[in-house]
Amino acid sequence: MDDLNGKVAFVTGGASGIGLALARAFAEQGARVALADIEIEALKKAEGDLLAAGAEVVGVQCDVSDYGSVEAAADRAIEAFGKVHILCNNAGVAPSGAMDEMAPNDWKWCLGVNLMGVVHGIRVLVPRIKEQGEGGHVVNTASVAGLVALPTLGAYTATKYAVVGISETLRGELAPLGIGVSVVCPSFVKTRLHEGHRNRPQELGPGPEEPDAFMTQMLAVATEPEVIAERVVRGIRRGDFYILPHPDFKAGFEVRANEILAAFDLD
Ligand SMILES: NC(=O)c1ccc[n+]([C@@H]2O[C@H](COP(=O)([O-])OP(=O)(O)OC[C@H]3O[C@@H](n4cnc5c(N)ncnc54)[C@H](O)[C@@H]3O)[C@@H](O)[C@H]2O)c1
């Protein structure tokens, strides 16, 4: 898709961080944007700020871990703009802790948002994009944790490896239809990811009282989300499948890939 002008984007997790930067970048390209997010106050503010900047945008409250909620949000977006061409499955949370210490509810929350959120977005919106017959693009936000396992982020790593795998499958299925797929795998980005527990459902019990100290430190000095959004816009335009904005993680991936390659040749 080389021209985003007049297209419609549906961005989950669009009220904050990378999702909000994607929304701004799409609007700058002349796209109309539906922001789908669970956090109502942040959503209203993001919608208001974008409207004030002249963007065509609608905010829809949505819990991506709930299939019915994604369906309803997609209906609202289509009601507002008639179509959807670009689907960004971006909402995510990152509970941390050692593998043997993470509570089953931490897993449930993380898998619900990061994995089932992507599954729901695809199931709800890809059939509509296909039906329209105008092409389109799906962008799934994974992470470098989808390519290299990160310590104390076991549940997060599991979901992000899954998102990379889902994206690889989806790419093959949609290529014959002229619908592109990208998977974006950033390392640290300056967002509110370390404060993700603000959106943890009450029925899953309380999260930690303080955000993870290491993540707080890393995110404070990390890449601005606008840099990731620029890479995504470029990736959609030229059809990049892997969008890897942090080349400093290449060495870590090489170690993993080389170990796997060598293991094929073991007796
Ligand atoms: N920040 C980083 O360092 C980093 C690095 C790699 C990948 N990522 C990924 O980027 C994506 C965006 O995260 P971010 O860093 O911008 O964090 P963020 O917390 O600033 O934004 C995440 C957004 O998702 C929303 N959200 C949370 N649960 C939701 C749910 N159930 N339904 C709908 N929306 C929900 C939040 O309200 C928030 O607006 C995530 O998938 C994250 O894993 C982030």
Ligand as a Chemical Component Dictionary entry (heavy atoms), coordinates in Angstrom:
data_LIG
# 
_chem_comp.id                   LIG 
_chem_comp.type                 NON-POLYMER 
_chem_comp.pdbx_formal_charge   0 
_chem_comp.three_letter_code    LIG 
# 
loop_
_chem_comp_atom.comp_id 
_chem_comp_atom.atom_id 
_chem_comp_atom.alt_atom_id 
_chem_comp_atom.type_symbol 
_chem_comp_atom.charge 
_chem_comp_atom.model_Cartn_x 
_chem_comp_atom.model_Cartn_y 
_chem_comp_atom.model_Cartn_z 
_chem_comp_atom.pdbx_ordinal 
LIG N1  N1  N 0  7.413  0.261  25.212 1  
LIG C1  C1  C 0  8.259  -0.699 24.851 2  
LIG O1  O1  O 0  9.433  -0.699 25.258 3  
LIG C2  C2  C 0  7.815  -1.777 23.894 4  
LIG C3  C3  C 0  8.793  -2.558 23.280 5  
LIG C4  C4  C 0  8.390  -3.576 22.398 6  
LIG C5  C5  C 0  7.045  -3.775 22.162 7  
LIG N2  N2  N 1  6.124  -2.991 22.791 8  
LIG C6  C6  C 0  4.708  -3.272 22.512 9  
LIG O2  O2  O 0  4.095  -2.092 22.041 10 
LIG C7  C7  C 0  2.682  -2.213 22.236 11 
LIG C8  C8  C 0  2.146  -0.887 22.765 12 
LIG O3  O3  O 0  2.626  -0.690 24.099 13 
LIG P1  P1  P 0  3.255  0.694  24.581 14 
LIG O4  O4  O 0  4.685  0.450  24.831 15 
LIG O5  O5  O -1 2.840  1.786  23.688 16 
LIG O6  O6  O 0  2.588  0.819  26.039 17 
LIG P2  P2  P 0  1.430  1.788  26.578 18 
LIG O7  O7  O 0  1.048  1.254  27.922 19 
LIG O8  O8  O 0  1.860  3.206  26.498 20 
LIG O9  O9  O 0  0.259  1.539  25.539 21 
LIG C9  C9  C 0  -0.481 0.341  25.542 22 
LIG C10 C10 C 0  -1.939 0.684  25.283 23 
LIG O10 O10 O 0  -2.698 -0.532 25.282 24 
LIG C11 C11 C 0  -3.907 -0.293 25.988 25 
LIG N3  N3  N 0  -4.463 -1.544 26.498 26 
LIG C12 C12 C 0  -4.029 -2.298 27.546 27 
LIG N4  N4  N 0  -4.839 -3.341 27.733 28 
LIG C13 C13 C 0  -5.802 -3.264 26.779 29 
LIG C14 C14 C 0  -6.921 -4.057 26.462 30 
LIG N5  N5  N 0  -7.240 -5.151 27.193 31 
LIG N6  N6  N 0  -7.697 -3.700 25.421 32 
LIG C15 C15 C 0  -7.413 -2.576 24.703 33 
LIG N7  N7  N 0  -6.378 -1.775 24.975 34 
LIG C16 C16 C 0  -5.574 -2.109 26.002 35 
LIG C17 C17 C 0  -3.505 0.683  27.094 36 
LIG O11 O11 O 0  -4.610 1.374  27.645 37 
LIG C18 C18 C 0  -2.526 1.587  26.354 38 
LIG O12 O12 O 0  -3.199 2.698  25.773 39 
LIG C19 C19 C 0  2.494  -3.395 23.168 40 
LIG O13 O13 O 0  2.047  -4.519 22.426 41 
LIG C20 C20 C 0  3.869  -3.650 23.716 42 
LIG O14 O14 O 0  4.067  -4.985 24.100 43 
LIG C21 C21 C 0  6.480  -1.997 23.629 44 
# 
loop_
_chem_comp_bond.comp_id 
_chem_comp_bond.atom_id_1 
_chem_comp_bond.atom_id_2 
_chem_comp_bond.value_order 
_chem_comp_bond.pdbx_ordinal 
LIG N1  C1  SING 1  
LIG C1  O1  DOUB 2  
LIG C1  C2  SING 3  
LIG C2  C3  SING 4  
LIG C2  C21 DOUB 5  
LIG C3  C4  DOUB 6  
LIG C4  C5  SING 7  
LIG C5  N2  DOUB 8  
LIG N2  C6  SING 9  
LIG N2  C21 SING 10 
LIG C6  O2  SING 11 
LIG C6  C20 SING 12 
LIG O2  C7  SING 13 
LIG C7  C8  SING 14 
LIG C7  C19 SING 15 
LIG C8  O3  SING 16 
LIG O3  P1  SING 17 
LIG P1  O4  DOUB 18 
LIG P1  O5  SING 19 
LIG P1  O6  SING 20 
LIG O6  P2  SING 21 
LIG P2  O7  DOUB 22 
LIG P2  O8  SING 23 
LIG P2  O9  SING 24 
LIG O9  C9  SING 25 
LIG C9  C10 SING 26 
LIG C10 O10 SING 27 
LIG C10 C18 SING 28 
LIG O10 C11 SING 29 
LIG C11 N3  SING 30 
LIG C11 C17 SING 31 
LIG N3  C12 SING 32 
LIG N3  C16 SING 33 
LIG C12 N4  DOUB 34 
LIG N4  C13 SING 35 
LIG C13 C14 SING 36 
LIG C13 C16 DOUB 37 
LIG C14 N5  SING 38 
LIG C14 N6  DOUB 39 
LIG N6  C15 SING 40 
LIG C15 N7  DOUB 41 
LIG N7  C16 SING 42 
LIG C17 O11 SING 43 
LIG C17 C18 SING 44 
LIG C18 O12 SING 45 
LIG C19 O13 SING 46 
LIG C19 C20 SING 47 
LIG C20 O14 SING 48 
# 
